[in-house]
Amino acid sequence: MEVQQKLQSKVDELCAWAEKSSRASWSIADTWDPDFWAHKGAIVSAIRNRGYDVSCSVNWGVTDYVITKKITLS
């Protein structure tokens, strides 16, 4: 699987998970998957461009993302 296809599959997977359960989480570290690590910014941007909120935290070298469906409250 080429890198772009691999990254696109991850974006699709995380968005589908967030759509189904209103929330998805993803953790990544530089030693786990070099393709995901190198392109994590592009993955997050693609998810945000689809209309999801993405928050991020870092602990002990692991970057944790939480993807949620946007909701509008009045």
Residue pairs with C-beta under 8 A, 6 or more apart in sequence:
1 9
3 35
3 39
6 35
7 35
7 36
7 39
7 42
7 43
8 46
10 26
10 36
10 43
11 43
11 46
11 47
11 50
14 24
14 26
14 43
14 47
14 67
15 24
15 47
15 50
15 52
15 67
17 24
17 67
18 24
18 52
18 67
18 68
18 69
19 69
22 68
22 69
23 66
23 67
23 68
23 69
24 66
24 67
24 68
25 64
25 65
25 66
25 67
26 64
26 65
26 67
27 62
27 63
27 64
27 65
28 36
28 37
28 40
28 62
28 63
28 65
29 37
29 61
29 62
29 63
30 37
30 61
36 43
40 63
44 54
44 56
44 65
47 54
47 67
48 54
51 70
52 67
52 68
52 69
52 70
53 67
53 68
53 69
53 70
54 65
54 66
54 67
55 65
55 66
55 68
56 63
56 64
56 65
56 66
57 63
57 64
58 64
